[in-house]
């Protein structure tokens, strides 16, 4: 195990708090300090979604945190695709979700319980003084990471932006299951990702391509008017419910990959090192798994350079696979307008296979009812192979 006296963690998102908790579990004598630029009970967005395994991967490394979070998660076994008002169920494709703020509150509570020192509402302009005082500096500070910017050449980030625009809303309508609604409105096509994350609340993400974004003049609207316009467009899906805002400005997804996650005694986790498009529901899980992998590497080696090298060697290839799958999924959404002319079963099959991670054979096991309907509608039996 690497001997650490003080660890500074920049960023109190899921990755930073998880790393802090695991470090104190590893050795209570380590002084672990977390610094976050936002207040303790502030976050943007609404819910975060996971695959149907939820946080099972956390159970082995931190069963107490796992036991704290999982009872408060919403779960469902199917997802639905709605195209031009017609809906199809994709059986066996389960997910779970929890409010982002609630997740952070639970992690903050657990961190406080194990003795993590936390400082909120403190914006750092540089790492001056921090690097020298700490044995290890963990950058869990997101897409605009100060830690990454402290050595751009060392971390070697590569970034670009998707062409689509999206806005992250909430709604007081609790949807039964995760649903993807695709509509053609008066000025162009739009998609909504919506799912329940608390008993009476759901996330509602609206996405469209650049042509539709311009045609609806979303750039000229404030949050209130943008939410009202999207509520009108998705009135059928919302069933009369309003859309709620929380820093719900329109964005273009920023794709990020760092060729190195370590530089001296600094290491990056989560969105500071790599992004994952929200359409595969793996961003938070990746961040938590990064933290677990880092602490396991610190436990396995005797010196810091060896531990950081082991972390990068073991974790980067796993994260790269999901990064590429997320990029493929994002690319599918870039062209969903053209795909909306397909019959619903073919459209749904295209959606399910968008990331390249599943094929027909796997889907027959995961979603047998849907695949029976899909393959039953194929005219040429050879197409079923």
C-alpha positions as CSV (number, residue, x, y, z in Angstrom):
1,X,0.0,0.0,0.0
2,X,1.2,3.5,-0.9
3,X,1.9,5.6,2.2
4,X,-0.1,8.8,1.9
5,X,-0.3,11.5,4.5
6,X,-2.5,14.1,2.7
7,X,-4.7,13.8,-0.4
8,X,-6.3,16.8,-2.0
9,X,-9.4,16.1,-4.1
10,X,-10.7,18.9,-6.4
11,X,-14.4,18.5,-7.1
12,X,-17.1,17.0,-5.0
13,X,-19.1,15.2,-7.6
14,X,-19.6,11.4,-7.5
15,X,-16.0,10.6,-8.5
16,X,-14.4,12.9,-6.0
17,X,-16.6,11.9,-3.0
18,X,-16.3,8.2,-3.8
19,X,-12.5,8.5,-4.0
20,X,-12.5,10.3,-0.7
21,X,-14.7,7.7,1.1
22,X,-12.6,4.8,-0.3
23,X,-9.3,6.5,0.7
24,X,-10.6,6.8,4.3
25,X,-11.7,3.2,4.2
26,X,-8.3,2.2,3.0
27,X,-6.5,4.1,5.8
28,X,-8.4,6.3,8.3
29,X,-5.1,8.1,9.1
30,X,-4.9,9.7,5.6
31,X,-6.0,13.3,5.7
32,X,-8.4,13.6,2.8
33,X,-9.5,17.1,1.8
34,X,-12.2,17.8,-0.8
35,X,-12.6,21.3,-2.3
36,X,-15.7,22.1,-4.4
37,X,-16.5,25.4,-6.2
38,X,-20.3,25.0,-5.8
39,X,-22.4,25.1,-2.5
40,X,-23.0,21.7,-0.8
41,X,-26.6,21.4,-1.9
42,X,-26.3,22.7,-5.4
43,X,-26.1,20.9,-8.7
44,X,-27.4,21.2,-12.3
45,X,-29.7,18.7,-13.9
46,X,-32.1,16.3,-12.3
47,X,-31.7,12.6,-12.3
48,X,-28.8,10.2,-13.2
49,X,-29.5,6.9,-14.8
50,X,-27.6,3.5,-14.5
51,X,-28.0,0.1,-16.1
52,X,-30.1,-2.4,-14.4
53,X,-27.2,-3.6,-12.3
54,X,-27.4,-0.2,-10.6
55,X,-24.5,0.2,-8.2
56,X,-23.8,-3.5,-7.7
57,X,-20.2,-2.8,-8.7
58,X,-19.8,-0.7,-5.6
59,X,-21.0,-3.4,-3.2
60,X,-17.6,-5.2,-3.0
61,X,-15.5,-2.1,-2.5
62,X,-17.8,-0.1,-0.2
63,X,-20.9,-2.0,1.0
64,X,-21.9,0.7,3.4
65,X,-22.2,3.3,0.7
66,X,-23.9,0.8,-1.6
67,X,-26.5,0.0,1.2
68,X,-27.1,3.7,1.7
69,X,-27.8,4.6,-1.9
70,X,-29.5,1.6,-3.5
71,X,-32.8,1.6,-1.5
72,X,-33.5,5.1,-2.8
73,X,-33.2,4.2,-6.5
74,X,-36.1,3.9,-8.9
75,X,-36.0,0.8,-11.1
76,X,-37.8,-0.6,-14.2
77,X,-37.3,-3.6,-16.4
78,X,-38.3,-2.3,-19.9
79,X,-37.8,0.8,-22.0
80,X,-40.1,2.3,-24.6
81,X,-39.6,3.9,-27.9
82,X,-42.3,6.4,-29.2
83,X,-42.1,7.4,-32.8
84,X,-44.7,9.9,-34.2
85,X,-47.0,8.9,-31.3
86,X,-46.7,5.1,-31.9
87,X,-45.0,3.2,-29.0
88,X,-43.1,-0.1,-28.8
89,X,-41.8,-1.8,-25.7
90,X,-38.2,-3.2,-25.5
91,X,-38.5,-5.9,-22.9
92,X,-35.7,-6.8,-20.6
93,X,-33.7,-3.6,-21.1
94,X,-33.7,-2.5,-17.5
95,X,-32.3,0.7,-15.9
96,X,-32.3,2.4,-12.5
97,X,-32.1,6.1,-11.5
98,X,-31.7,8.5,-8.6
99,X,-31.8,12.3,-8.3
100,X,-28.4,13.8,-8.8
101,X,-28.7,16.0,-5.8
102,X,-29.9,13.1,-3.6
103,X,-26.9,11.0,-4.7
104,X,-24.5,13.8,-3.8
105,X,-26.2,14.4,-0.5
106,X,-25.8,10.7,0.4
107,X,-22.2,10.6,-0.6
108,X,-21.5,13.8,1.3
109,X,-23.1,12.3,4.4
110,X,-21.0,9.1,4.0
111,X,-17.8,11.2,3.5
112,X,-18.5,13.2,6.6
113,X,-19.1,10.0,8.6
114,X,-15.7,8.6,7.7
115,X,-13.9,11.8,8.4
116,X,-13.4,13.5,5.1
117,X,-12.6,17.2,5.3
118,X,-15.0,19.0,2.8
119,X,-14.9,22.7,1.7
120,X,-17.7,23.9,-0.4
121,X,-18.3,27.2,-2.3
122,X,-14.6,27.6,-2.8
123,X,-13.4,28.3,-6.3
124,X,-9.7,27.7,-6.9
125,X,-7.8,29.7,-9.5
126,X,-4.7,27.6,-9.4
127,X,-3.1,24.6,-7.7
128,X,-0.4,26.8,-6.2
129,X,0.3,25.6,-2.7
130,X,-1.9,22.5,-3.0
131,X,0.5,20.4,-5.1
132,X,3.4,20.9,-2.6
133,X,1.2,20.3,0.5
134,X,-0.4,17.0,-0.7
135,X,1.1,13.7,-1.6
136,X,-1.6,13.2,-4.2
137,X,-3.9,15.6,-6.0
138,X,-7.0,14.1,-7.6
139,X,-8.8,16.0,-10.3
140,X,-12.4,15.1,-10.1
141,X,-13.5,18.5,-11.2
142,X,-15.4,17.8,-14.4
143,X,-15.2,18.9,-18.0
144,X,-13.6,22.3,-17.2
145,X,-11.0,20.7,-14.8
146,X,-8.5,23.0,-13.2
147,X,-6.3,20.0,-12.5
148,X,-6.2,19.1,-16.2
149,X,-5.6,22.7,-17.2
150,X,-2.7,22.8,-14.9
151,X,-0.8,20.6,-17.3
152,X,-2.4,20.4,-20.7
153,X,0.7,19.1,-22.3
154,X,1.0,16.3,-19.8
155,X,-2.6,15.2,-19.9
156,X,-2.9,15.7,-23.6
157,X,-6.7,16.3,-23.9
158,X,-8.5,15.9,-27.2
159,X,-11.9,17.6,-27.5
160,X,-14.7,18.3,-30.0
161,X,-18.4,19.1,-29.9
162,X,-21.4,17.2,-31.3
163,X,-23.6,19.0,-33.8
164,X,-26.8,18.4,-31.9
165,X,-28.2,20.7,-29.2
166,X,-29.8,19.5,-25.9
167,X,-31.4,21.0,-22.8
168,X,-31.8,19.2,-19.5
169,X,-35.3,19.7,-17.9
170,X,-37.3,18.0,-15.2
171,X,-41.0,17.3,-14.8
172,X,-43.3,16.4,-11.9
173,X,-44.7,13.5,-14.0
174,X,-43.3,10.1,-12.9
175,X,-42.9,8.0,-16.0
176,X,-43.3,4.3,-15.7
177,X,-40.1,3.5,-17.5
178,X,-37.3,5.1,-19.5
179,X,-38.8,6.3,-22.8
180,X,-37.3,7.8,-25.9
181,X,-39.9,10.0,-27.7
182,X,-39.2,11.1,-31.3
183,X,-41.6,13.7,-32.8
184,X,-41.8,15.8,-35.9
185,X,-42.9,19.3,-34.9
186,X,-43.9,22.3,-37.0
187,X,-40.3,23.4,-37.4
188,X,-38.4,20.1,-37.3
189,X,-37.7,16.9,-35.5
190,X,-36.9,16.5,-31.8
191,X,-36.2,13.8,-29.4
192,X,-36.8,13.6,-25.6
193,X,-35.1,11.2,-23.2
194,X,-37.3,10.9,-20.1
195,X,-37.2,8.7,-17.0
196,X,-38.3,8.7,-13.4
197,X,-35.6,9.3,-10.8
198,X,-37.8,9.9,-7.7
199,X,-41.4,8.8,-6.9
200,X,-42.9,12.0,-8.3
201,X,-40.2,13.4,-10.6
202,X,-38.6,12.6,-13.9
203,X,-35.7,13.9,-16.0
204,X,-36.7,15.2,-19.4
205,X,-33.8,15.9,-21.9
206,X,-34.8,17.5,-25.2
207,X,-32.4,17.1,-28.2
208,X,-32.5,18.3,-31.8
209,X,-30.1,18.8,-34.7
210,X,-28.8,22.2,-35.7
211,X,-31.4,22.8,-38.3
212,X,-34.3,22.3,-35.9
213,X,-32.5,24.3,-33.2
214,X,-32.3,27.2,-35.5
215,X,-35.8,26.8,-36.9
216,X,-37.4,26.9,-33.4
217,X,-35.1,29.8,-32.5
218,X,-34.1,28.2,-29.2
219,X,-31.0,30.3,-29.1
220,X,-33.2,33.4,-28.8
221,X,-35.2,32.0,-25.8
222,X,-34.4,32.2,-22.1
223,X,-34.9,29.1,-19.9
224,X,-38.5,29.9,-19.1
225,X,-39.6,30.3,-22.7
226,X,-37.5,27.4,-23.9
227,X,-39.1,25.1,-21.4
228,X,-42.6,26.3,-22.3
229,X,-41.9,25.7,-26.0
230,X,-40.7,22.2,-25.3
231,X,-43.7,21.6,-23.1
232,X,-45.9,22.5,-26.0
233,X,-44.0,20.3,-28.5
234,X,-44.0,17.3,-26.1
235,X,-47.5,17.9,-24.7
236,X,-48.6,14.3,-25.5
237,X,-45.6,12.7,-23.8
238,X,-45.9,15.0,-20.8
239,X,-49.7,14.6,-20.4
240,X,-50.2,18.2,-19.3
241,X,-47.3,18.3,-16.9
242,X,-44.9,21.3,-16.9
243,X,-41.2,21.3,-17.5
244,X,-38.9,22.4,-14.7
245,X,-35.6,24.2,-15.2
246,X,-32.3,24.0,-13.4
247,X,-29.5,25.7,-15.4
248,X,-31.4,24.2,-18.4
249,X,-29.6,26.1,-21.1
250,X,-29.1,24.6,-24.5
251,X,-25.7,22.9,-24.9
252,X,-23.7,20.9,-27.4
253,X,-22.2,17.8,-25.9
254,X,-18.4,18.1,-25.5
255,X,-16.5,15.0,-26.2
256,X,-13.2,14.7,-24.2
257,X,-10.5,12.1,-24.0
258,X,-7.1,12.5,-22.3
259,X,-4.2,10.5,-23.6
260,X,-2.7,10.5,-20.1
261,X,-4.6,10.6,-16.8
262,X,-1.5,11.2,-14.7
263,X,1.0,13.9,-14.4
264,X,3.5,13.9,-11.5
265,X,1.4,13.5,-8.3
266,X,-1.8,14.6,-10.1
267,X,-4.4,12.2,-11.5
268,X,-7.8,12.7,-13.3
269,X,-11.1,10.9,-12.7
270,X,-14.5,11.0,-14.5
271,X,-15.3,13.8,-16.8
272,X,-12.0,15.5,-16.1
273,X,-10.3,12.6,-18.0
274,X,-13.0,11.4,-20.4
275,X,-16.7,12.1,-21.3
276,X,-19.5,9.6,-22.0
277,X,-22.5,10.8,-24.0
278,X,-25.6,10.8,-21.7
279,X,-27.5,8.5,-24.2
280,X,-25.7,5.4,-22.8
281,X,-26.3,6.2,-19.1
282,X,-22.8,5.4,-18.0
283,X,-21.1,8.7,-17.2
284,X,-21.6,8.6,-13.4
285,X,-20.9,4.9,-13.3
286,X,-17.6,5.4,-15.1
287,X,-16.6,8.1,-12.7
288,X,-17.3,5.9,-9.7
289,X,-15.5,3.0,-11.2
290,X,-12.5,5.3,-11.9
291,X,-12.4,6.1,-8.2
292,X,-12.6,2.5,-7.2
293,X,-9.8,1.5,-9.6
294,X,-7.5,4.3,-8.4
295,X,-7.9,3.4,-4.7
296,X,-7.4,-0.3,-5.5
297,X,-4.1,0.6,-7.3
298,X,-3.0,2.6,-4.3
299,X,-3.6,-0.4,-2.1
300,X,-1.8,-2.8,-4.4
301,X,1.5,-0.9,-4.9
302,X,4.2,0.4,-2.5
303,X,5.0,3.8,-4.2
304,X,2.9,6.4,-5.8
305,X,4.3,6.4,-9.4
306,X,3.8,2.6,-9.6
307,X,0.2,2.9,-8.3
308,X,-0.7,5.7,-10.7
309,X,0.8,3.8,-13.6
310,X,-1.1,0.6,-12.6
311,X,-4.4,2.6,-12.4
312,X,-3.9,4.0,-15.9
313,X,-2.8,0.7,-17.3
314,X,-5.8,-1.2,-15.9
315,X,-8.5,1.5,-16.1
316,X,-7.9,3.3,-19.4
317,X,-8.7,0.4,-21.8
318,X,-12.0,-0.3,-20.0
319,X,-13.1,3.4,-20.1
320,X,-12.0,3.6,-23.7
321,X,-14.4,0.9,-24.8
322,X,-17.3,2.8,-23.2
323,X,-16.1,6.1,-24.5
324,X,-16.2,4.7,-28.0
325,X,-19.6,3.1,-27.5
326,X,-20.9,6.4,-26.2
327,X,-19.4,8.2,-29.2
328,X,-21.2,5.8,-31.6
329,X,-24.4,6.3,-29.7
330,X,-24.0,10.1,-30.0
331,X,-23.4,9.7,-33.7
332,X,-26.7,7.8,-34.0
333,X,-28.5,10.7,-32.5
334,X,-26.8,13.1,-34.9
335,X,-28.8,11.3,-37.7
336,X,-32.0,10.4,-35.9
337,X,-34.0,12.7,-38.2
338,X,-33.3,10.5,-41.3
339,X,-34.1,7.3,-39.4
340,X,-37.5,8.5,-38.3
341,X,-38.9,7.4,-41.7
342,X,-38.3,3.8,-40.8
343,X,-41.1,1.5,-39.5
344,X,-41.2,1.5,-35.7
345,X,-39.7,-2.0,-35.1
346,X,-36.8,-1.2,-37.5
347,X,-36.3,2.2,-35.9
348,X,-36.2,0.6,-32.4
349,X,-33.8,-2.1,-33.6
350,X,-31.5,0.6,-35.0
351,X,-31.7,2.4,-31.6
352,X,-30.8,-0.7,-29.7
353,X,-27.8,-1.5,-31.8
354,X,-26.6,2.1,-32.1
355,X,-23.5,1.7,-29.9
356,X,-22.1,-1.5,-31.5
357,X,-22.2,-3.3,-28.2
358,X,-25.1,-5.6,-28.9
359,X,-26.1,-7.7,-32.0
360,X,-29.1,-9.8,-32.9
361,X,-28.0,-12.9,-31.1
362,X,-27.5,-11.0,-27.8
363,X,-30.8,-9.1,-28.2
364,X,-32.7,-12.4,-28.7
365,X,-31.6,-13.2,-25.1
366,X,-32.0,-9.7,-23.7
367,X,-35.3,-8.7,-25.3
368,X,-37.0,-11.9,-26.7
369,X,-40.5,-10.4,-27.1
370,X,-39.3,-7.4,-29.1
371,X,-37.0,-9.5,-31.3
372,X,-39.8,-11.9,-32.1
373,X,-41.9,-8.9,-33.3
374,X,-38.9,-7.4,-35.1
375,X,-37.8,-10.6,-36.9
376,X,-41.4,-11.6,-37.6
377,X,-41.8,-8.5,-39.7
378,X,-38.7,-9.1,-41.8
379,X,-39.6,-10.3,-45.3
380,X,-36.4,-12.1,-46.0
381,X,-35.5,-14.9,-43.5
382,X,-31.8,-14.2,-44.4
383,X,-32.1,-10.8,-42.7
384,X,-32.6,-12.6,-39.4
385,X,-29.1,-14.0,-39.3
